């Protein structure tokens, strides 16, 4: 049996070997100290350290971390806005100076989280305080960018950086929500009234244009009809004149009095008045003197037409 002293020596050697090595997980950086003073950082994997003297002070995760928070802000028009947000942050890098800031700037993780959350809330409140309630909902991305701009330098001094701030929910007090709903409803009614007015204006405009076009077409048609009617009457008169001239020539060759033609025309006219006239009474001078006067007038017109045609 080996002596007790040898056993003690072997135990001490094994204990020294066990305390000389430390395993650091992937995504983690370990910090060692000697007599309370920073010594160095240990990377992921198996690391050697001085046993009994060098101690692992803290292990820091360099992975992305998230945190949810809820808070309230007040707009410039005194409306309360409730925010529900998610923070995504991480250690800037694994450099020695950065890791020292992360390890020694705050007493513990709880104090760091409190400072981070309060800084984010303060930045959001400062931005919202300059905006109206109607602008907040459409400025979600602007709020995030403003917060990141204000916190980047501060977080960098702490060894962290803000990857993203997601505003998951933005709500107002119940009274404000009701008033906003009324505003939206009134705007919708206004838009509907404007659209209806535009539709009515278009309808009436098209109707007026159609009526104008109808009047224009009708006037043009009436004009064309009058022109054609006048041309027809003129042609009729020309044909009548040619017929009368031919008949008068034949009667002259037959040595007959052309006044017979005029008498026949006069009797035909009286007959036409009686058949086509819409009145019930036709006033004619039926005396011999009246007929003779009418015949003389017609013969004078006939002679005048003959002289014009001969010229």
Secondary structure as the mmCIF struct_conf table of DSSP 4:
data_model
#
loop_
_struct_conf.conf_type_id
_struct_conf.id
_struct_conf.beg_label_comp_id
_struct_conf.beg_label_asym_id
_struct_conf.beg_label_seq_id
_struct_conf.end_label_comp_id
_struct_conf.end_label_asym_id
_struct_conf.end_label_seq_id
HELX_RH_AL_P HELX_RH_AL_P1 UNK A 4 UNK A 19
TURN_TY1_P TURN_TY1_P1 UNK A 20 UNK A 20
STRN STRN1 UNK A 21 UNK A 24
TURN_TY1_P TURN_TY1_P2 UNK A 26 UNK A 27
STRN STRN2 UNK A 28 UNK A 34
TURN_TY1_P TURN_TY1_P3 UNK A 35 UNK A 36
STRN STRN3 UNK A 37 UNK A 42
BEND BEND1 UNK A 44 UNK A 44
STRN STRN4 UNK A 45 UNK A 48
TURN_TY1_P TURN_TY1_P4 UNK A 51 UNK A 53
STRN STRN5 UNK A 54 UNK A 61
BEND BEND2 UNK A 63 UNK A 63
STRN STRN6 UNK A 65 UNK A 74
TURN_TY1_P TURN_TY1_P5 UNK A 76 UNK A 77
BEND BEND3 UNK A 78 UNK A 78
STRN STRN7 UNK A 80 UNK A 91
BEND BEND4 UNK A 92 UNK A 92
HELX_RH_AL_P HELX_RH_AL_P2 UNK A 96 UNK A 104
BEND BEND5 UNK A 105 UNK A 108
HELX_RH_AL_P HELX_RH_AL_P3 UNK A 109 UNK A 128
TURN_TY1_P TURN_TY1_P6 UNK A 129 UNK A 130
BEND BEND6 UNK A 131 UNK A 131
HELX_RH_AL_P HELX_RH_AL_P4 UNK A 133 UNK A 136
TURN_TY1_P TURN_TY1_P7 UNK A 137 UNK A 138
HELX_RH_AL_P HELX_RH_AL_P5 UNK A 140 UNK A 158
TURN_TY1_P TURN_TY1_P8 UNK A 159 UNK A 159
STRN STRN8 UNK A 160 UNK A 172
HELX_RH_AL_P HELX_RH_AL_P6 UNK A 174 UNK A 253
TURN_TY1_P TURN_TY1_P9 UNK A 254 UNK A 255
TURN_TY1_P TURN_TY1_P10 UNK A 258 UNK A 258
HELX_RH_AL_P HELX_RH_AL_P7 UNK A 259 UNK A 276
BEND BEND7 UNK A 279 UNK A 280
BEND BEND8 UNK A 287 UNK A 287
HELX_RH_AL_P HELX_RH_AL_P8 UNK A 288 UNK A 310
#
